[in-house]
Amino acid sequence: MNKLVKLIMPFAIGFIVFLLYFVINPVGLSFNTWLFLSIFVGVVIGLILEPIPPAFVSLIGVTIAAVLKVGPAKSGDMAAKITDGQAINWALSGFSNSTIWLIFAAFSIGLGYQQSGLGRRIALALVKLLGKKTLGLGYAIALTDGILSPFIPSNTARSGGVVYPIVSTIPPMYDCAPDKDPRKIGAYLMYVSLAITCVTSSLFLTGLAPNLLAIETAAKAGVPKIEWIQWFIAIAPCGILLFILTPILVYWLYPPTVKGSPEVVDWAKSEYTKLGSIKTKEIAMLGISILALLMWIFPDLSVISTKLGKINGTTVALIAVCLMLAFKVFTWNDFLSNKAAWGVLVWFSTLVTMADGLKNVGFLSWLSEQMQVYLTGLSPTAALIGLVIAFYLLHYFFASTTAHVSALLALFIVIAQAIPGIDVYIATVLMMLTLGIMGIITPYGTGPSPVYFGAGYIKGPDFWRLGAIFGLFYLVVFLVIEIPWVTTIAKDWITPAVKAVGAG
């Protein structure tokens, strides 16, 4: 599909959806509600096809909706008079969202790891320690990603920007290239790198930016926000098991022909030596990271919080950014030129606004009423499992986890609300916990996927086959472990004291 077709399709499909209003004349939906829905569908198609940067796609959607004055509260009511001021205030409302600024600040923390050199030092240290055997090298990659993942929410920056540059230098040492014996060691290293970042993206709330977007999207639908430590408790049994098993499973199912890699250890030692003694910037970055992590995990236990009250997670992240600037981990110009962070700020702010618009115009409440009719006969457990499986497998149709969240999460929450007896909070948590691991199923399923697929060591058929195998394995393990864990054993630990959404 060429770029022009990709550019035209979001507008064309959105317009077709708009015209369908006059064909089907849906009962219970106003013209304004359907108009906003058609804009939203066009945005989702644009995010899937990405003919232009995704932030630009969602910005166009919000702008069109603001011009047409659909999206603000009560704008689904044809009798309501929405002013220009109300329309633009709604369009810009996402930029005042604290979760969005947490994502932005976390991207800046990721920049700190790159600029300070601490990320490379950690990676080389682990390769030096564990790289003597190829399997050990796989675990070195896993530990590197695992250590960085709580602090770098962009798995593209974390895996593609820190891990991949190091991993890509190893295969040539074995006379291994994409067009020359790629299975020797290169294919194994590339797939471990991708698979493990999918696991860590689910393991930590701050391991994947769309996790934070999902929480905010769920909150717009009336589901209480889950905290960092509650998220970790919820996913820990499954996530830690998958983290441990992934390198060895890839080793068994897609084995390298080279089983030992002592040369890599020598190379890592040489590169580590070149780094010299730990730099002031690295020490500062390490200290700031530890401080931020402790304040995220224990917001009620810090000395500061006893004086000032609980410190919001976004405030903690902004404190970290200020400290990195103060200690010159990166410069103000570095901060301003961090295109990924600023792009995400615009992208997610506008997406949150669009998702909020679906609720404001009355579409979600209408959909809930329709689903109630069809789902009353399902048992809560069967419905819960079905929701998670459907939410997971539909990722085959998305080239972005962000687009997946924007298009489906609010819809699936509405469906859950229509099922008698289901705990909507628990159902939402379970769906959100799959956002990282679902990225393994396709060569385009998550940000780093194109990086490893494009490296050329893993051929297309193998990539799809491995995606199906690991995607199914991750899903089965998730369902077997997480359903009983989250719904019964750990339920009290991960459930907020006051729930806005209870049983269906």
Number of C-alpha atoms within 10 A of each C-alpha: 6 7 11 9 12 17 17 12 16 26 18 14 18 22 16 13 18 19 15 13 16 10 8 8 13 12 7 12 17 18 17 19 24 24 22 28 22 23 24 25 20 24 30 26 23 27 27 21 20 20 20 13 12 25 20 19 23 26 21 15 23 29 16 15 23 23 12 15 23 29 31 26 19 18 23 26 18 12 8 10 11 19 12 13 11 16 23 17 13 22 28 17 16 23 18 10 16 15 20 25 23 23 27 25 26 26 27 28 27 24 26 32 26 19 19 22 19 21 25 20 20 19 25 27 18 20 28 22 15 22 26 18 17 24 24 20 26 26 25 24 30 26 21 26 29 21 14 24 25 21 26 28 29 26 28 20 19 28 28 22 18 22 25 22 12 16 20 15 12 19 23 14 13 15 13 18 20 17 8 11 16 21 20 20 26 28 28 27 27 25 26 25 28 29 28 28 34 30 29 28 33 27 30 25 28 24 28 31 25 27 26 23 22 27 23 23 25 26 16 20 22 17 22 22 22 21 17 18 15 19 23 20 19 26 24 18 16 20 26 14 15 22 22 14 14 22 26 17 14 21 20 10 12 16 18 20 15 15 15 16 20 15 15 23 21 15 18 23 17 13 16 19 11 9 14 9 8 11 13 13 20 20 14 19 27 17 13 21 21 12 15 23 19 14 22 20 15 15 20 14 13 15 10 13 15 12 8 8 13 15 17 14 21 20 17 20 27 19 16 24 25 13 15 24 16 13 15 17 25 22 15 12 8 15 16 11 11 13 12 14 23 17 16 20 21 20 22 29 26 27 29 23 25 29 24 25 29 26 21 21 26 22 20 21 16 15 16 19 15 13 16 18 11 12 16 14 11 13 13 20 15 10 21 22 16 12 19 23 16 12 20 21 14 12 24 16 13 22 22 21 25 25 22 24 26 24 21 15 22 25 20 21 23 23 23 27 24 24 25 18 17 20 19 28 26 22 24 23 24 24 22 25 25 24 25 28 27 28 31 30 27 24 22 21 24 29 23 26 29 17 19 25 20 14 17 16 26 21 14 14 9 12 20 17 13 21 21 15 14 21 21 16 12 21 17 13 16 22 16 11 15 22 19 12 18 21 17 10 12 15 16 11 14 20 19 15 9 8 14 14 15 14 16 17
